[in-house]
Amino acid sequence: MTKYLMAALISLGFAGSALAQVSSEGGPIRVKADRSEVLDKERKVLLIDNVDITQGNARLRADVVTLAYRGQGGSTTTGLEAGFGDIDSMTARGRVFYVTPELKANGDVGVYDADTDTITLTGNVILLRGEDVAKGEVLTIELAAGRTTLDGGVNMVITPSDEAEASN
């Protein structure tokens, strides 16, 4: 592993509050990827191929993830020495999967917006909750509110539980 890749991954590990909303549990963030590039003048980190990000009980997998960051304390300093600071957004592309104990979702593109604390999946979205399956084009997950919205030609298959069937 190169010096820059190690520094990028270590810095991501210390950016706990920046990505804390990927999982409502918070805690350490584990990042795996085949390759990493730091674009310090653009304040971005690219994670490329076999990207796997976990935090608490949540997991994000994708082909490519771009992290856009603010820098430490609004600093204009760039470079690895400056640290990453708060994450503005995270964009995942190509075979995007977001998994928690409550749901499994996949789509073509996933975007986490720190300002709105929202994850949005677009393109051929499939959402699984237990045995229920829903398909659409845009899935919005408001993490703090615990609200999930699916738009765009929604098709659902809802499987009643055995208890619900027995009570009828």
BAFI-3210 file (N, C-alpha, C; in Angstrom, 3 decimals, decimal comma, padded with zeros to 6 digits):
// residues 168
n [1|2|3|4|5|6|7|8|9|10|11|12|13|14|15|16|17|18|19|20|21|22|23|24|25|26|27|28|29|30|31|32|33|34|35|36|37|38|39|40|41|42|43|44|45|46|47|48|49|50|51|52|53|54|55|56|57|58|59|60|61|62|63|64|65|66|67|68|69|70|71|72|73|74|75|76|77|78|79|80|81|82|83|84|85|86|87|88|89|90|91|92|93|94|95|96|97|98|99|100|101|102|103|104|105|106|107|108|109|110|111|112|113|114|115|116|117|118|119|120|121|122|123|124|125|126|127|128|129|130|131|132|133|134|135|136|137|138|139|140|141|142|143|144|145|146|147|148|149|150|151|152|153|154|155|156|157|158|159|160|161|162|163|164|165|166|167|168]
n.u [000,847|000,537|002,107|000,366|-002,163|-002,424|-002,364|-004,679|-006,701|-006,322|-006,867|-009,568|-010,596|-010,394|-012,275|-014,750|-017,159|-017,801|-018,806|-020,752|-023,481|-023,931|-024,405|-026,772|-025,791|-023,224|-019,698|-016,546|-015,297|-014,916|-013,004|-012,579|-010,927|-009,799|-008,173|-007,097|-007,422|-006,309|-007,509|-006,442|-006,591|-009,110|-010,516|-011,336|-011,741|-011,137|-012,376|-011,749|-012,895|-014,183|-015,215|-015,918|-017,598|-018,076|-019,944|-020,843|-023,903|-024,364|-023,747|-022,037|-021,579|-019,865|-018,786|-017,238|-016,508|-016,866|-015,672|-016,434|-014,981|-014,820|-012,557|-010,403|-011,911|-012,767|-010,500|-008,249|-006,115|-004,529|-003,875|-002,587|-001,656|-003,375|-005,676|-008,970|-011,384|-014,830|-017,213|-018,790|-020,318|-021,036|-020,596|-021,643|-021,064|-022,063|-023,146|-024,350|-024,862|-026,704|-026,951|-028,681|-029,753|-032,533|-033,186|-032,435|-030,955|-030,490|-029,017|-028,179|-026,747|-025,679|-026,127|-024,910|-025,851|-024,570|-025,571|-028,374|-028,672|-029,253|-029,686|-029,719|-030,757|-030,577|-031,867|-032,902|-033,760|-033,975|-035,641|-035,561|-037,365|-037,492|-039,455|-040,705|-040,729|-039,771|-039,757|-038,393|-037,478|-036,213|-034,968|-035,258|-033,697|-034,175|-032,124|-031,983|-034,678|-035,788|-037,236|-038,393|-038,658|-039,986|-039,937|-041,134|-042,529|-043,366|-043,355|-044,600|-044,260|-045,873|-045,571|-047,664|-047,358|-047,314|-048,737|-050,511|-052,117|-053,265|-054,928|-057,034]
n.v [-001,177|002,214|005,165|007,381|006,203|004,792|006,966|008,312|006,447|006,152|008,759|008,901|007,131|008,622|010,523|010,293|011,713|012,908|011,007|009,934|009,554|007,560|005,299|005,152|004,514|005,520|005,640|003,899|004,006|001,792|001,366|-000,053|-000,600|-001,177|000,764|004,138|007,634|010,862|013,999|016,752|019,538|019,768|018,940|016,217|012,672|009,770|006,554|003,510|000,712|-002,257|-001,093|-000,846|000,204|000,379|001,053|000,857|-000,722|-000,440|-000,703|000,179|-000,511|-000,268|000,395|002,704|005,365|008,717|011,035|014,160|016,775|019,253|020,198|020,730|022,545|024,640|025,392|026,591|025,230|022,728|019,292|016,241|016,732|018,605|017,299|015,763|016,724|017,702|015,769|016,751|015,522|012,279|010,287|007,465|005,155|002,770|-000,409|-000,052|-000,662|-000,471|-001,362|-002,192|-003,461|-003,193|-002,773|-003,464|-002,065|-001,260|000,381|002,405|004,762|006,368|008,879|010,584|013,240|015,447|017,828|017,609|015,178|012,829|009,979|009,211|007,041|006,292|005,203|002,242|001,150|-001,097|-002,124|-003,865|-005,050|-007,122|-009,695|-008,189|-006,462|-003,691|-001,698|001,019|004,302|006,355|006,430|007,775|008,234|009,442|009,811|010,669|011,170|008,742|008,061|006,762|007,137|006,195|006,769|007,093|005,213|003,084|-000,256|-002,865|-005,755|-007,126|-009,096|-010,613|-011,279|-014,467|-014,271|-012,121|-013,235|-015,368|-014,086|-013,171]
n.w [000,000|-000,788|000,618|000,535|000,182|002,586|004,392|003,577|004,192|006,945|007,792|007,069|008,888|011,239|010,817|012,059|012,940|010,594|008,787|010,298|009,997|008,177|009,491|012,043|014,458|014,730|015,529|014,744|011,366|008,762|005,954|002,816|-000,222|-003,587|-004,581|-003,941|-004,340|-003,577|-004,038|-003,289|-003,876|-004,897|-002,779|-002,398|-002,070|-003,793|-003,943|-005,316|-007,088|-005,815|-003,435|-000,035|002,640|006,040|008,972|012,254|012,184|009,489|005,961|003,016|-000,330|-003,425|-006,842|-007,268|-005,065|-004,221|-001,988|-000,789|000,944|003,600|004,897|007,726|010,272|008,577|007,293|004,784|004,003|002,095|001,190|002,644|005,176|006,180|006,923|006,637|007,674|007,909|006,088|003,180|001,192|-000,187|-002,929|-004,580|-007,159|-009,623|-009,247|-006,583|-003,204|-000,249|003,032|005,978|009,206|008,994|006,295|002,809|000,051|-003,380|-006,240|-009,129|-008,643|-005,672|-003,227|-000,454|001,532|003,724|004,834|004,709|005,850|004,423|002,358|-001,029|-003,475|-006,904|-010,095|-011,304|-008,782|-006,093|-003,256|-000,273|002,457|004,985|003,768|001,894|-001,231|-003,144|-006,068|-007,917|-009,117|-007,649|-004,468|-001,316|001,718|004,789|007,266|010,080|010,615|010,109|007,847|004,770|001,303|-001,805|-005,216|-008,651|-010,773|-009,027|-007,986|-006,034|-003,936|-001,369|001,384|003,534|007,033|008,752|011,139|010,667|008,671|010,076|011,924|010,428]
ca.u [000,000|001,349|002,037|-000,824|-003,339|-002,482|-002,731|-006,081|-007,565|-006,203|-007,604|-010,998|-010,923|-010,528|-013,346|-015,952|-018,362|-018,095|-019,623|-021,492|-024,861|-024,072|-025,080|-027,262|-025,021|-021,939|-018,571|-015,469|-015,631|-013,964|-013,011|-011,750|-011,011|-008,593|-007,326|-007,560|-006,748|-006,658|-007,457|-006,524|-007,028|-010,565|-011,054|-012,034|-011,058|-011,754|-012,177|-011,988|-012,996|-014,484|-015,333|-016,743|-017,541|-018,980|-019,967|-021,908|-024,682|-024,639|-022,691|-022,174|-020,655|-020,005|-017,577|-016,469|-017,100|-016,174|-015,952|-016,108|-014,825|-014,685|-011,259|-010,485|-012,264|-012,898|-009,158|-008,023|-004,933|-004,812|-002,873|-002,892|-001,336|-004,493|-006,776|-010,149|-012,464|-016,192|-017,603|-019,962|-021,142|-020,421|-021,301|-021,280|-021,506|-021,825|-023,532|-024,407|-025,657|-026,749|-027,567|-028,797|-030,604|-033,925|-033,426|-031,377|-031,321|-029,443|-029,331|-027,035|-026,004|-026,094|-025,549|-025,150|-025,713|-024,427|-026,410|-029,759|-028,596|-030,085|-029,107|-030,612|-030,352|-031,308|-031,627|-033,164|-033,705|-034,695|-035,654|-036,057|-037,616|-037,988|-039,804|-041,328|-039,844|-040,286|-038,898|-038,686|-036,335|-035,536|-035,190|-034,705|-033,671|-033,866|-031,575|-032,387|-036,138|-036,231|-038,264|-037,953|-039,606|-039,647|-040,656|-040,817|-043,035|-043,195|-043,987|-044,324|-044,803|-045,924|-045,863|-048,187|-046,762|-048,204|-049,606|-051,581|-053,009|-053,972|-055,923|-058,149]
ca.v [000,000|003,419|006,078|008,220|005,388|004,566|008,228|008,597|005,547|006,494|010,003|008,588|006,493|009,644|011,444|009,625|012,536|013,298|009,990|009,285|009,274|006,367|004,448|005,950|004,114|006,201|004,750|003,881|003,732|000,896|001,614|-000,942|-000,358|-001,612|001,927|005,419|008,839|012,073|015,197|017,730|020,866|019,687|018,448|014,971|011,389|008,774|005,156|002,896|-000,736|-003,065|-000,199|-001,401|001,112|-000,052|001,804|000,300|-001,768|-000,057|-001,038|000,728|-001,100|000,307|000,324|003,928|006,310|010,002|011,785|015,588|017,208|020,687|020,550|020,910|023,852|025,662|025,741|026,587|024,411|021,493|018,266|015,275|017,298|019,428|016,456|015,830|017,501|017,205|015,332|017,430|014,556|011,039|009,814|006,100|004,824|001,415|-001,492|000,553|-001,405|000,102|-002,414|-002,058|-004,567|-002,956|-002,747|-003,659|-001,281|-001,084|001,246|002,745|005,870|006,708|010,138|010,983|014,685|015,690|018,950|017,150|013,877|012,037|009,121|009,085|006,077|006,504|004,286|000,811|000,933|-002,211|-001,997|-005,047|-004,960|-008,462|-010,381|-007,217|-005,955|-002,522|-001,208|002,368|005,006|007,224|006,096|008,782|007,766|010,516|009,007|011,093|011,077|007,364|008,092|006,248|007,465|005,615|007,435|006,739|003,926|002,151|-001,573|-003,505|-007,056|-007,119|-010,445|-010,563|-012,243|-015,555|-013,805|-011,311|-014,143|-016,182|-013,289|-012,827]
ca.w [000,000|-000,840|001,758|000,408|000,427|004,031|005,039|003,265|004,935|008,359|007,998|007,024|010,151|012,269|010,442|012,550|012,910|009,224|008,152|011,373|009,638|007,348|010,462|013,151|015,630|014,801|015,763|013,747|009,974|008,118|004,511|002,004|-001,663|-004,276|-004,882|-003,410|-004,838|-002,852|-004,882|-002,214|-004,329|-005,095|-001,506|-002,678|-001,987|-004,659|-003,588|-006,618|-007,218|-004,627|-002,279|001,033|003,781|007,099|010,219|013,083|011,529|008,095|004,997|001,666|-001,298|-004,767|-007,668|-007,036|-004,124|-004,126|-000,774|-000,863|002,326|003,849|005,485|009,172|010,803|007,544|006,849|003,348|003,783|001,387|001,410|003,680|006,476|006,616|007,376|005,783|008,277|007,724|004,757|002,615|000,478|-000,615|-004,117|-004,946|-008,524|-010,104|-008,339|-005,254|-002,229|001,098|003,832|007,432|009,658|008,613|004,854|001,822|-001,131|-004,386|-007,370|-009,979|-008,025|-004,314|-002,754|000,934|001,711|005,161|005,254|004,883|006,507|003,537|001,328|-002,173|-004,495|-008,155|-011,199|-011,101|-007,346|-005,485|-001,808|000,425|003,905|005,265|002,519|000,994|-002,283|-003,862|-007,145|-008,366|-009,702|-006,675|-003,068|-000,409|003,105|005,737|008,340|011,431|010,728|009,930|006,796|003,478|000,243|-003,099|-006,304|-010,029|-011,253|-007,911|-008,011|-004,746|-003,553|000,086|001,876|004,895|007,960|009,116|012,218|010,085|007,973|011,058|012,624|009,528]
c.u [000,895|001,158|000,758|-002,101|-003,495|-002,929|-004,198|-007,008|-007,493|-006,986|-009,099|-011,434|-011,113|-011,639|-014,690|-017,196|-018,752|-019,017|-020,562|-022,899|-025,013|-024,731|-025,544|-026,525|-023,737|-020,811|-017,560|-015,974|-014,533|-014,108|-012,061|-011,973|-009,733|-007,618|-007,940|-006,748|-007,232|-006,451|-007,568|-006,937|-008,528|-011,282|-011,921|-011,119|-011,832|-011,388|-012,636|-011,909|-013,151|-014,545|-016,325|-016,548|-018,540|-018,834|-021,136|-022,600|-024,991|-023,435|-023,035|-021,123|-020,926|-018,718|-016,655|-017,223|-016,223|-016,629|-015,525|-016,072|-014,560|-013,288|-011,455|-010,829|-012,357|-011,558|-009,066|-006,781|-005,340|-003,706|-003,258|-002,615|-002,513|-005,617|-007,990|-011,264|-013,805|-016,467|-018,854|-020,912|-020,317|-021,245|-020,757|-021,863|-021,175|-022,107|-023,501|-025,354|-025,553|-027,553|-027,529|-029,619|-032,063|-034,184|-032,181|-031,835|-030,159|-029,961|-028,061|-026,135|-026,566|-025,392|-025,932|-024,876|-025,709|-025,354|-027,854|-029,832|-029,451|-029,241|-030,140|-030,010|-031,199|-030,943|-031,821|-033,084|-034,548|-034,516|-036,270|-036,199|-038,248|-038,237|-040,454|-040,297|-040,525|-039,262|-039,357|-037,435|-035,556|-035,946|-034,503|-034,829|-033,239|-033,436|-032,080|-033,891|-036,633|-037,317|-037,665|-039,035|-039,098|-040,535|-040,294|-041,263|-042,895|-044,006|-043,596|-044,923|-044,697|-046,378|-046,363|-047,507|-047,779|-049,176|-050,782|-052,601|-053,858|-055,088|-057,120|-059,169]
c.v [001,243|004,267|006,906|007,442|005,141|005,830|008,561|007,721|005,824|007,765|009,776|007,942|007,500|010,632|010,901|010,470|012,908|012,296|009,319|008,904|008,160|005,287|005,326|005,622|004,913|005,197|004,770|003,496|002,863|001,086|000,636|-000,574|-000,877|-000,454|003,179|006,539|010,018|013,249|016,393|019,120|020,915|019,261|017,211|013,778|010,434|007,393|004,352|001,372|-001,444|-002,229|-000,804|-000,528|000,606|000,868|001,281|-000,825|-001,463|-000,370|-000,427|000,060|-000,465|000,095|001,507|004,811|007,558|010,698|013,226|016,113|018,704|021,079|020,838|022,341|024,955|026,114|025,715|025,786|023,141|020,495|017,367|015,825|018,087|018,592|016,655|016,670|016,866|016,846|016,094|016,428|013,328|010,548|008,450|005,796|003,374|000,360|-001,024|-000,258|-000,701|-000,874|-002,044|-003,260|-004,418|-003,072|-003,082|-002,902|-001,270|-000,234|001,523|003,799|006,107|007,969|010,347|012,469|014,974|016,800|018,529|015,793|012,860|011,195|009,002|008,081|006,323|005,425|002,828|000,410|-000,273|-002,081|-003,248|-004,728|-006,289|-009,188|-009,442|-006,660|-004,771|-002,093|000,175|003,003|005,863|006,819|007,147|008,261|008,936|009,832|009,399|010,914|009,633|007,233|007,635|006,541|006,867|006,257|006,808|005,353|002,829|000,876|-002,278|-004,900|-007,105|-008,500|-010,341|-011,602|-013,329|-015,136|-013,003|-012,206|-014,950|-015,410|-012,932|-013,917]
c.w [000,000|000,401|001,713|000,663|001,915|004,751|004,799|004,098|006,433|008,650|007,956|008,327|011,269|011,964|010,898|012,470|011,502|008,542|009,146|010,959|008,623|008,200|011,605|014,446|015,799|014,962|014,639|012,362|009,392|006,609|003,841|000,548|-002,294|-004,482|-004,280|-004,038|-004,018|-003,799|-003,943|-002,671|-004,564|-003,819|-001,716|-002,430|-002,872|-004,146|-004,794|-006,532|-005,876|-003,356|-001,287|002,267|004,814|008,303|011,035|012,348|010,064|007,207|003,645|000,793|-002,660|-005,538|-007,398|-006,050|-004,098|-002,856|-000,992|000,563|002,413|004,279|006,960|009,527|009,786|006,991|005,328|003,001|003,062|001,700|002,561|005,063|007,040|007,206|006,484|006,371|008,015|006,272|004,334|001,978|000,144|-001,797|-004,505|-006,321|-008,852|-009,053|-006,890|-004,367|-000,889|001,951|005,311|007,908|009,214|007,115|004,066|000,591|-002,104|-005,526|-008,154|-009,348|-006,632|-003,863|-001,296|001,024|003,207|005,642|005,516|005,581|005,743|002,590|000,223|-003,150|-005,730|-009,168|-010,836|-009,632|-006,943|-003,980|-001,205|001,909|004,294|003,955|001,507|000,021|-002,955|-004,898|-007,549|-008,943|-008,714|-005,264|-002,211|001,013|003,976|007,024|009,721|011,643|010,635|008,879|005,468|002,449|-001,066|-004,155|-007,645|-010,431|-010,221|-008,133|-006,724|-004,680|-002,041|000,541|003,318|005,779|008,277|010,205|011,679|009,369|008,955|011,753|011,736|009,445]
res [m|t|k|y|l|m|a|a|l|i|s|l|g|f|a|g|s|a|l|a|q|v|s|s|e|g|g|p|i|r|v|k|a|d|r|s|e|v|l|d|k|e|r|k|v|l|l|i|d|n|v|d|i|t|q|g|n|a|r|l|r|a|d|v|v|t|l|a|y|r|g|q|g|g|s|t|t|t|g|l|e|a|g|f|g|d|i|d|s|m|t|a|r|g|r|v|f|y|v|t|p|e|l|k|a|n|g|d|v|g|v|y|d|a|d|t|d|t|i|t|l|t|g|n|v|i|l|l|r|g|e|d|v|a|k|g|e|v|l|t|i|e|l|a|a|g|r|t|t|l|d|g|g|v|n|m|v|i|t|p|s|d|e|a|e|a|s|n]
***
